[in-house]
């Protein structure tokens, strides 16, 4: 993400209940594992969407090969959400 100008070094995993007070419009899961194992998000009216992206942490090989896998998935996620936003803007 740093190479794309996005800082995530202060980000952390957190429990979904930390966001229970937020009224989400959409909740998007991006891997089958999450979709299957974390189906509950405390939001009554949120539209739920799912798109499975390949998990780049599963790639074996050199550091360069692994890095390329992460870059590829980052670009796929970016394209998916750019399209998602465009569709929202049309509605």
PDB file as gemmi writes it, atoms N, CA and C in Angstrom:
CRYST1    1.000    1.000    1.000  90.00  90.00  90.00 P 1                      
ATOM      1  N   UNK A   1       0.829  -1.181   0.000  1.00  0.00           N  
ATOM      2  CA  UNK A   1       0.000   0.000   0.000  1.00  0.00           C  
ATOM      3  C   UNK A   1       0.881   1.255   0.000  1.00  0.00           C  
ATOM      4  N   UNK A   2       2.008   1.169   0.652  1.00  0.00           N  
ATOM      5  CA  UNK A   2       2.913   2.312   0.709  1.00  0.00           C  
ATOM      6  C   UNK A   2       3.332   2.738  -0.693  1.00  0.00           C  
ATOM      7  N   UNK A   3       3.591   1.763  -1.552  1.00  0.00           N  
ATOM      8  CA  UNK A   3       4.005   2.093  -2.922  1.00  0.00           C  
ATOM      9  C   UNK A   3       2.877   2.733  -3.722  1.00  0.00           C  
ATOM     10  N   UNK A   4       1.651   2.650  -3.214  1.00  0.00           N  
ATOM     11  CA  UNK A   4       0.495   3.277  -3.861  1.00  0.00           C  
ATOM     12  C   UNK A   4       0.096   4.568  -3.142  1.00  0.00           C  
ATOM     13  N   UNK A   5       0.957   5.001  -2.198  1.00  0.00           N  
ATOM     14  CA  UNK A   5       0.719   6.256  -1.500  1.00  0.00           C  
ATOM     15  C   UNK A   5      -0.281   6.170  -0.360  1.00  0.00           C  
ATOM     16  N   UNK A   6      -0.538   4.967   0.126  1.00  0.00           N  
ATOM     17  CA  UNK A   6      -1.512   4.780   1.205  1.00  0.00           C  
ATOM     18  C   UNK A   6      -0.789   4.218   2.425  1.00  0.00           C  
ATOM     19  N   UNK A   7      -0.886   4.942   3.535  1.00  0.00           N  
ATOM     20  CA  UNK A   7      -0.239   4.494   4.768  1.00  0.00           C  
ATOM     21  C   UNK A   7      -1.208   3.636   5.573  1.00  0.00           C  
ATOM     22  N   UNK A   8      -0.789   2.441   5.901  1.00  0.00           N  
ATOM     23  CA  UNK A   8      -1.602   1.559   6.741  1.00  0.00           C  
ATOM     24  C   UNK A   8      -0.807   1.052   7.945  1.00  0.00           C  
ATOM     25  N   UNK A   9       0.340   1.643   8.194  1.00  0.00           N  
ATOM     26  CA  UNK A   9       1.190   1.158   9.272  1.00  0.00           C  
ATOM     27  C   UNK A   9       0.559   1.325  10.656  1.00  0.00           C  
ATOM     28  N   UNK A  10      -0.421   2.198  10.795  1.00  0.00           N  
ATOM     29  CA  UNK A  10      -1.100   2.377  12.078  1.00  0.00           C  
ATOM     30  C   UNK A  10      -2.413   1.594  12.151  1.00  0.00           C  
ATOM     31  N   UNK A  11      -2.751   0.892  11.082  1.00  0.00           N  
ATOM     32  CA  UNK A  11      -3.992   0.111  11.080  1.00  0.00           C  
ATOM     33  C   UNK A  11      -3.813  -1.151  11.909  1.00  0.00           C  
ATOM     34  N   UNK A  12      -4.919  -1.670  12.386  1.00  0.00           N  
ATOM     35  CA  UNK A  12      -4.882  -2.897  13.180  1.00  0.00           C  
ATOM     36  C   UNK A  12      -6.170  -3.665  12.950  1.00  0.00           C  
ATOM     37  N   UNK A  13      -6.135  -4.932  13.238  1.00  0.00           N  
ATOM     38  CA  UNK A  13      -7.359  -5.724  13.231  1.00  0.00           C  
ATOM     39  C   UNK A  13      -8.156  -5.338  14.458  1.00  0.00           C  
ATOM     40  N   UNK A  14      -9.466  -5.360  14.319  1.00  0.00           N  
ATOM     41  CA  UNK A  14     -10.308  -5.052  15.468  1.00  0.00           C  
ATOM     42  C   UNK A  14     -11.592  -5.866  15.389  1.00  0.00           C  
ATOM     43  N   UNK A  15     -12.266  -5.932  16.501  1.00  0.00           N  
ATOM     44  CA  UNK A  15     -13.483  -6.722  16.590  1.00  0.00           C  
ATOM     45  C   UNK A  15     -14.636  -5.955  15.964  1.00  0.00           C  
ATOM     46  N   UNK A  16     -15.497  -6.655  15.275  1.00  0.00           N  
ATOM     47  CA  UNK A  16     -16.620  -6.033  14.580  1.00  0.00           C  
ATOM     48  C   UNK A  16     -17.525  -5.251  15.528  1.00  0.00           C  
ATOM     49  N   UNK A  17     -17.596  -5.648  16.764  1.00  0.00           N  
ATOM     50  CA  UNK A  17     -18.444  -4.936  17.718  1.00  0.00           C  
ATOM     51  C   UNK A  17     -17.981  -3.497  17.978  1.00  0.00           C  
ATOM     52  N   UNK A  18     -16.723  -3.201  17.661  1.00  0.00           N  
ATOM     53  CA  UNK A  18     -16.230  -1.835  17.808  1.00  0.00           C  
ATOM     54  C   UNK A  18     -16.948  -0.881  16.858  1.00  0.00           C  
ATOM     55  N   UNK A  19     -17.608  -1.434  15.855  1.00  0.00           N  
ATOM     56  CA  UNK A  19     -18.286  -0.618  14.852  1.00  0.00           C  
ATOM     57  C   UNK A  19     -19.806  -0.730  14.943  1.00  0.00           C  
ATOM     58  N   UNK A  20     -20.288  -1.278  16.027  1.00  0.00           N  
ATOM     59  CA  UNK A  20     -21.730  -1.521  16.181  1.00  0.00           C  
ATOM     60  C   UNK A  20     -22.551  -0.233  16.140  1.00  0.00           C  
ATOM     61  N   UNK A  21     -21.966   0.870  16.490  1.00  0.00           N  
ATOM     62  CA  UNK A  21     -22.675   2.154  16.514  1.00  0.00           C  
ATOM     63  C   UNK A  21     -22.804   2.799  15.125  1.00  0.00           C  
ATOM     64  N   UNK A  22     -22.123   2.264  14.135  1.00  0.00           N  
ATOM     65  CA  UNK A  22     -22.139   2.841  12.790  1.00  0.00           C  
ATOM     66  C   UNK A  22     -23.271   2.230  11.980  1.00  0.00           C  
ATOM     67  N   UNK A  23     -24.034   3.061  11.313  1.00  0.00           N  
ATOM     68  CA  UNK A  23     -25.110   2.595  10.439  1.00  0.00           C  
ATOM     69  C   UNK A  23     -24.558   2.492   9.020  1.00  0.00           C  
ATOM     70  N   UNK A  24     -24.047   1.313   8.697  1.00  0.00           N  
ATOM     71  CA  UNK A  24     -23.443   1.096   7.392  1.00  0.00           C  
ATOM     72  C   UNK A  24     -24.504   1.029   6.303  1.00  0.00           C  
ATOM     73  N   UNK A  25     -24.184   1.540   5.126  1.00  0.00           N  
ATOM     74  CA  UNK A  25     -25.030   1.376   3.946  1.00  0.00           C  
ATOM     75  C   UNK A  25     -24.729   0.042   3.266  1.00  0.00           C  
ATOM     76  N   UNK A  26     -23.445  -0.292   3.213  1.00  0.00           N  
ATOM     77  CA  UNK A  26     -23.000  -1.535   2.562  1.00  0.00           C  
ATOM     78  C   UNK A  26     -21.922  -2.194   3.413  1.00  0.00           C  
ATOM     79  N   UNK A  27     -21.932  -3.496   3.380  1.00  0.00           N  
ATOM     80  CA  UNK A  27     -20.867  -4.282   3.988  1.00  0.00           C  
ATOM     81  C   UNK A  27     -20.362  -5.220   2.904  1.00  0.00           C  
ATOM     82  N   UNK A  28     -19.061  -5.144   2.635  1.00  0.00           N  
ATOM     83  CA  UNK A  28     -18.473  -5.950   1.562  1.00  0.00           C  
ATOM     84  C   UNK A  28     -17.448  -6.892   2.162  1.00  0.00           C  
ATOM     85  N   UNK A  29     -17.617  -8.169   1.913  1.00  0.00           N  
ATOM     86  CA  UNK A  29     -16.605  -9.147   2.303  1.00  0.00           C  
ATOM     87  C   UNK A  29     -15.778  -9.450   1.060  1.00  0.00           C  
ATOM     88  N   UNK A  30     -14.476  -9.648   1.264  1.00  0.00           N  
ATOM     89  CA  UNK A  30     -13.577  -9.796   0.120  1.00  0.00           C  
ATOM     90  C   UNK A  30     -12.836 -11.135   0.073  1.00  0.00           C  
ATOM     91  N   UNK A  31     -13.266 -12.066   0.911  1.00  0.00           N  
ATOM     92  CA  UNK A  31     -12.720 -13.423   0.797  1.00  0.00           C  
ATOM     93  C   UNK A  31     -13.768 -14.410   1.293  1.00  0.00           C  
ATOM     94  N   UNK A  32     -13.756 -15.589   0.724  1.00  0.00           N  
ATOM     95  CA  UNK A  32     -14.742 -16.599   1.090  1.00  0.00           C  
ATOM     96  C   UNK A  32     -14.657 -16.963   2.567  1.00  0.00           C  
ATOM     97  N   UNK A  33     -13.448 -17.009   3.107  1.00  0.00           N  
ATOM     98  CA  UNK A  33     -13.283 -17.366   4.518  1.00  0.00           C  
ATOM     99  C   UNK A  33     -14.068 -16.396   5.407  1.00  0.00           C  
ATOM    100  N   UNK A  34     -13.928 -15.117   5.153  1.00  0.00           N  
ATOM    101  CA  UNK A  34     -14.659 -14.123   5.942  1.00  0.00           C  
ATOM    102  C   UNK A  34     -16.152 -14.247   5.723  1.00  0.00           C  
ATOM    103  N   UNK A  35     -16.542 -14.412   4.486  1.00  0.00           N  
ATOM    104  CA  UNK A  35     -17.959 -14.523   4.160  1.00  0.00           C  
ATOM    105  C   UNK A  35     -18.603 -15.722   4.864  1.00  0.00           C  
ATOM    106  N   UNK A  36     -17.865 -16.801   4.977  1.00  0.00           N  
ATOM    107  CA  UNK A  36     -18.400 -18.022   5.571  1.00  0.00           C  
ATOM    108  C   UNK A  36     -18.269 -18.050   7.094  1.00  0.00           C  
ATOM    109  N   UNK A  37     -17.217 -17.433   7.631  1.00  0.00           N  
ATOM    110  CA  UNK A  37     -16.935 -17.547   9.062  1.00  0.00           C  
ATOM    111  C   UNK A  37     -17.284 -16.313   9.881  1.00  0.00           C  
ATOM    112  N   UNK A  38     -17.521 -15.213   9.242  1.00  0.00           N  
ATOM    113  CA  UNK A  38     -17.862 -13.981   9.948  1.00  0.00           C  
ATOM    114  C   UNK A  38     -19.122 -13.381   9.337  1.00  0.00           C  
ATOM    115  N   UNK A  39     -20.204 -14.142   9.311  1.00  0.00           N  
ATOM    116  CA  UNK A  39     -21.394 -13.654   8.612  1.00  0.00           C  
ATOM    117  C   UNK A  39     -22.143 -12.546   9.336  1.00  0.00           C  
ATOM    118  N   UNK A  40     -21.873 -12.354  10.615  1.00  0.00           N  
ATOM    119  CA  UNK A  40     -22.625 -11.367  11.378  1.00  0.00           C  
ATOM    120  C   UNK A  40     -21.867 -10.046  11.475  1.00  0.00           C  
ATOM    121  N   UNK A  41     -22.489  -9.006  11.029  1.00  0.00           N  
ATOM    122  CA  UNK A  41     -22.006  -7.648  11.253  1.00  0.00           C  
ATOM    123  C   UNK A  41     -23.197  -6.886  11.809  1.00  0.00           C  
ATOM    124  N   UNK A  42     -23.035  -6.234  12.956  1.00  0.00           N  
ATOM    125  CA  UNK A  42     -24.179  -5.604  13.610  1.00  0.00           C  
ATOM    126  C   UNK A  42     -24.678  -4.356  12.879  1.00  0.00           C  
ATOM    127  N   UNK A  43     -25.403  -4.574  11.820  1.00  0.00           N  
ATOM    128  CA  UNK A  43     -25.993  -3.472  11.073  1.00  0.00           C  
ATOM    129  C   UNK A  43     -27.264  -3.994  10.428  1.00  0.00           C  
ATOM    130  N   UNK A  44     -28.394  -3.418  10.790  1.00  0.00           N  
ATOM    131  CA  UNK A  44     -29.681  -3.958  10.376  1.00  0.00           C  
ATOM    132  C   UNK A  44     -30.005  -3.755   8.905  1.00  0.00           C  
ATOM    133  N   UNK A  45     -29.713  -2.591   8.364  1.00  0.00           N  
ATOM    134  CA  UNK A  45     -30.182  -2.262   7.023  1.00  0.00           C  
ATOM    135  C   UNK A  45     -29.103  -2.258   5.956  1.00  0.00           C  
ATOM    136  N   UNK A  46     -27.914  -2.668   6.295  1.00  0.00           N  
ATOM    137  CA  UNK A  46     -26.823  -2.626   5.332  1.00  0.00           C  
ATOM    138  C   UNK A  46     -27.008  -3.662   4.231  1.00  0.00           C  
ATOM    139  N   UNK A  47     -26.734  -3.241   3.017  1.00  0.00           N  
ATOM    140  CA  UNK A  47     -26.709  -4.167   1.894  1.00  0.00           C  
ATOM    141  C   UNK A  47     -25.419  -4.958   2.001  1.00  0.00           C  
ATOM    142  N   UNK A  48     -25.528  -6.268   1.879  1.00  0.00           N  
ATOM    143  CA  UNK A  48     -24.354  -7.125   2.013  1.00  0.00           C  
ATOM    144  C   UNK A  48     -23.927  -7.633   0.646  1.00  0.00           C  
ATOM    145  N   UNK A  49     -22.644  -7.416   0.349  1.00  0.00           N  
ATOM    146  CA  UNK A  49     -22.068  -7.840  -0.923  1.00  0.00           C  
ATOM    147  C   UNK A  49     -20.855  -8.712  -0.645  1.00  0.00           C  
ATOM    148  N   UNK A  50     -20.560  -9.594  -1.595  1.00  0.00           N  
ATOM    149  CA  UNK A  50     -19.395 -10.454  -1.444  1.00  0.00           C  
ATOM    150  C   UNK A  50     -18.677 -10.602  -2.771  1.00  0.00           C  
ATOM    151  N   UNK A  51     -17.362 -10.503  -2.710  1.00  0.00           N  
ATOM    152  CA  UNK A  51     -16.519 -10.787  -3.868  1.00  0.00           C  
ATOM    153  C   UNK A  51     -15.256 -11.454  -3.346  1.00  0.00           C  
ATOM    154  N   UNK A  52     -14.989 -12.654  -3.816  1.00  0.00           N  
ATOM    155  CA  UNK A  52     -13.821 -13.383  -3.345  1.00  0.00           C  
ATOM    156  C   UNK A  52     -12.593 -12.995  -4.162  1.00  0.00           C  
ATOM    157  N   UNK A  53     -11.584 -12.491  -3.469  1.00  0.00           N  
ATOM    158  CA  UNK A  53     -10.295 -12.222  -4.091  1.00  0.00           C  
ATOM    159  C   UNK A  53      -9.319 -13.296  -3.638  1.00  0.00           C  
ATOM    160  N   UNK A  54      -8.391 -13.629  -4.506  1.00  0.00           N  
ATOM    161  CA  UNK A  54      -7.343 -14.583  -4.176  1.00  0.00           C  
ATOM    162  C   UNK A  54      -6.544 -14.058  -2.981  1.00  0.00           C  
ATOM    163  N   UNK A  55      -6.169 -14.933  -2.073  1.00  0.00           N  
ATOM    164  CA  UNK A  55      -5.375 -14.557  -0.903  1.00  0.00           C  
ATOM    165  C   UNK A  55      -3.888 -14.625  -1.262  1.00  0.00           C  
ATOM    166  N   UNK A  56      -3.240 -13.493  -1.419  1.00  0.00           N  
ATOM    167  CA  UNK A  56      -1.833 -13.503  -1.833  1.00  0.00           C  
ATOM    168  C   UNK A  56      -0.894 -14.079  -0.776  1.00  0.00           C  
ATOM    169  N   UNK A  57      -1.345 -14.184   0.459  1.00  0.00           N  
ATOM    170  CA  UNK A  57      -0.485 -14.773   1.489  1.00  0.00           C  
ATOM    171  C   UNK A  57      -0.283 -16.265   1.264  1.00  0.00           C  
ATOM    172  N   UNK A  58      -1.054 -16.854   0.368  1.00  0.00           N  
ATOM    173  CA  UNK A  58      -0.923 -18.280   0.066  1.00  0.00           C  
ATOM    174  C   UNK A  58       0.170 -18.565  -0.963  1.00  0.00           C  
ATOM    175  N   UNK A  59       0.692 -17.511  -1.597  1.00  0.00           N  
ATOM    176  CA  UNK A  59       1.698 -17.675  -2.641  1.00  0.00           C  
ATOM    177  C   UNK A  59       3.027 -18.100  -2.037  1.00  0.00           C  
ATOM    178  N   UNK A  60       3.652 -19.073  -2.680  1.00  0.00           N  
ATOM    179  CA  UNK A  60       4.982 -19.514  -2.272  1.00  0.00           C  
ATOM    180  C   UNK A  60       5.970 -19.087  -3.344  1.00  0.00           C  
ATOM    181  N   UNK A  61       7.210 -18.905  -2.947  1.00  0.00           N  
ATOM    182  CA  UNK A  61       8.237 -18.509  -3.891  1.00  0.00           C  
ATOM    183  C   UNK A  61       9.132 -17.442  -3.297  1.00  0.00           C  
ATOM    184  N   UNK A  62       9.832 -16.763  -4.162  1.00  0.00           N  
ATOM    185  CA  UNK A  62      10.743 -15.711  -3.720  1.00  0.00           C  
ATOM    186  C   UNK A  62       9.947 -14.523  -3.181  1.00  0.00           C  
ATOM    187  N   UNK A  63      10.653 -13.644  -2.495  1.00  0.00           N  
ATOM    188  CA  UNK A  63      10.000 -12.432  -1.993  1.00  0.00           C  
ATOM    189  C   UNK A  63       9.440 -11.616  -3.145  1.00  0.00           C  
ATOM    190  N   UNK A  64      10.120 -11.611  -4.273  1.00  0.00           N  
ATOM    191  CA  UNK A  64       9.644 -10.861  -5.443  1.00  0.00           C  
ATOM    192  C   UNK A  64       8.341 -11.456  -5.975  1.00  0.00           C  
ATOM    193  N   UNK A  65       8.262 -12.776  -6.013  1.00  0.00           N  
ATOM    194  CA  UNK A  65       7.050 -13.451  -6.481  1.00  0.00           C  
ATOM    195  C   UNK A  65       5.894 -13.157  -5.530  1.00  0.00           C  
ATOM    196  N   UNK A  66       6.156 -13.237  -4.235  1.00  0.00           N  
ATOM    197  CA  UNK A  66       5.126 -12.947  -3.238  1.00  0.00           C  
ATOM    198  C   UNK A  66       4.661 -11.499  -3.341  1.00  0.00           C  
ATOM    199  N   UNK A  67       5.610 -10.585  -3.495  1.00  0.00           N  
ATOM    200  CA  UNK A  67       5.266  -9.166  -3.605  1.00  0.00           C  
ATOM    201  C   UNK A  67       4.390  -8.925  -4.833  1.00  0.00           C  
ATOM    202  N   UNK A  68       4.713  -9.546  -5.937  1.00  0.00           N  
ATOM    203  CA  UNK A  68       3.909  -9.392  -7.159  1.00  0.00           C  
ATOM    204  C   UNK A  68       2.483  -9.888  -6.949  1.00  0.00           C  
ATOM    205  N   UNK A  69       2.326 -10.955  -6.183  1.00  0.00           N  
ATOM    206  CA  UNK A  69       0.984 -11.480  -5.899  1.00  0.00           C  
ATOM    207  C   UNK A  69       0.173 -10.451  -5.112  1.00  0.00           C  
ATOM    208  N   UNK A  70       0.793  -9.811  -4.131  1.00  0.00           N  
ATOM    209  CA  UNK A  70       0.099  -8.781  -3.357  1.00  0.00           C  
ATOM    210  C   UNK A  70      -0.264  -7.585  -4.235  1.00  0.00           C  
ATOM    211  N   UNK A  71       0.657  -7.184  -5.108  1.00  0.00           N  
ATOM    212  CA  UNK A  71       0.371  -6.068  -6.007  1.00  0.00           C  
ATOM    213  C   UNK A  71      -0.791  -6.390  -6.943  1.00  0.00           C  
ATOM    214  N   UNK A  72      -0.813  -7.611  -7.444  1.00  0.00           N  
ATOM    215  CA  UNK A  72      -1.874  -8.020  -8.362  1.00  0.00           C  
ATOM    216  C   UNK A  72      -3.239  -7.952  -7.672  1.00  0.00           C  
ATOM    217  N   UNK A  73      -3.319  -8.496  -6.473  1.00  0.00           N  
ATOM    218  CA  UNK A  73      -4.585  -8.490  -5.743  1.00  0.00           C  
ATOM    219  C   UNK A  73      -4.962  -7.062  -5.348  1.00  0.00           C  
ATOM    220  N   UNK A  74      -3.985  -6.255  -4.971  1.00  0.00           N  
ATOM    221  CA  UNK A  74      -4.282  -4.852  -4.652  1.00  0.00           C  
ATOM    222  C   UNK A  74      -4.937  -4.158  -5.839  1.00  0.00           C  
ATOM    223  N   UNK A  75      -4.412  -4.388  -7.023  1.00  0.00           N  
ATOM    224  CA  UNK A  75      -4.972  -3.761  -8.223  1.00  0.00           C  
ATOM    225  C   UNK A  75      -6.373  -4.302  -8.532  1.00  0.00           C  
ATOM    226  N   UNK A  76      -6.589  -5.585  -8.298  1.00  0.00           N  
ATOM    227  CA  UNK A  76      -7.923  -6.164  -8.510  1.00  0.00           C  
ATOM    228  C   UNK A  76      -8.940  -5.561  -7.539  1.00  0.00           C  
ATOM    229  N   UNK A  77      -8.535  -5.408  -6.285  1.00  0.00           N  
ATOM    230  CA  UNK A  77      -9.428  -4.813  -5.287  1.00  0.00           C  
ATOM    231  C   UNK A  77      -9.705  -3.356  -5.634  1.00  0.00           C  
ATOM    232  N   UNK A  78      -8.679  -2.645  -6.031  1.00  0.00           N  
ATOM    233  CA  UNK A  78      -8.847  -1.243  -6.404  1.00  0.00           C  
ATOM    234  C   UNK A  78      -9.832  -1.114  -7.573  1.00  0.00           C  
ATOM    235  N   UNK A  79      -9.663  -1.932  -8.595  1.00  0.00           N  
ATOM    236  CA  UNK A  79     -10.555  -1.882  -9.760  1.00  0.00           C  
ATOM    237  C   UNK A  79     -11.986  -2.238  -9.371  1.00  0.00           C  
ATOM    238  N   UNK A  80     -12.137  -3.233  -8.517  1.00  0.00           N  
ATOM    239  CA  UNK A  80     -13.471  -3.634  -8.066  1.00  0.00           C  
ATOM    240  C   UNK A  80     -14.185  -2.477  -7.377  1.00  0.00           C  
ATOM    241  N   UNK A  81     -13.495  -1.801  -6.469  1.00  0.00           N  
ATOM    242  CA  UNK A  81     -14.142  -0.732  -5.725  1.00  0.00           C  
ATOM    243  C   UNK A  81     -14.286   0.557  -6.530  1.00  0.00           C  
ATOM    244  N   UNK A  82     -13.421   0.790  -7.486  1.00  0.00           N  
ATOM    245  CA  UNK A  82     -13.631   1.926  -8.392  1.00  0.00           C  
ATOM    246  C   UNK A  82     -14.920   1.704  -9.185  1.00  0.00           C  
ATOM    247  N   UNK A  83     -15.125   0.474  -9.659  1.00  0.00           N  
ATOM    248  CA  UNK A  83     -16.362   0.138 -10.371  1.00  0.00           C  
ATOM    249  C   UNK A  83     -17.562   0.229  -9.437  1.00  0.00           C  
ATOM    250  N   UNK A  84     -17.404  -0.229  -8.212  1.00  0.00           N  
ATOM    251  CA  UNK A  84     -18.464  -0.176  -7.200  1.00  0.00           C  
ATOM    252  C   UNK A  84     -18.919   1.269  -6.989  1.00  0.00           C  
ATOM    253  N   UNK A  85     -17.969   2.173  -6.838  1.00  0.00           N  
ATOM    254  CA  UNK A  85     -18.285   3.583  -6.609  1.00  0.00           C  
ATOM    255  C   UNK A  85     -18.973   4.179  -7.837  1.00  0.00           C  
ATOM    256  N   UNK A  86     -18.498   3.838  -9.017  1.00  0.00           N  
ATOM    257  CA  UNK A  86     -19.133   4.344 -10.240  1.00  0.00           C  
ATOM    258  C   UNK A  86     -20.599   3.905 -10.314  1.00  0.00           C  
ATOM    259  N   UNK A  87     -20.859   2.657  -9.975  1.00  0.00           N  
ATOM    260  CA  UNK A  87     -22.232   2.159  -9.991  1.00  0.00           C  
ATOM    261  C   UNK A  87     -23.095   2.883  -8.967  1.00  0.00           C  
ATOM    262  N   UNK A  88     -22.553   3.179  -7.806  1.00  0.00           N  
ATOM    263  CA  UNK A  88     -23.286   3.934  -6.790  1.00  0.00           C  
ATOM    264  C   UNK A  88     -23.638   5.333  -7.294  1.00  0.00           C  
ATOM    265  N   UNK A  89     -22.716   5.940  -7.982  1.00  0.00           N  
ATOM    266  CA  UNK A  89     -22.914   7.299  -8.468  1.00  0.00           C  
ATOM    267  C   UNK A  89     -23.990   7.337  -9.561  1.00  0.00           C  
ATOM    268  N   UNK A  90     -24.203   6.224 -10.273  1.00  0.00           N  
ATOM    269  CA  UNK A  90     -25.219   6.174 -11.327  1.00  0.00           C  
ATOM    270  C   UNK A  90     -26.612   6.038 -10.745  1.00  0.00           C  
ATOM    271  N   UNK A  91     -26.722   5.566  -9.527  1.00  0.00           N  
ATOM    272  CA  UNK A  91     -28.042   5.360  -8.899  1.00  0.00           C  
ATOM    273  C   UNK A  91     -28.528   6.589  -8.184  1.00  0.00           C  
TER     274      UNK A  91                                                      
END                                                                             
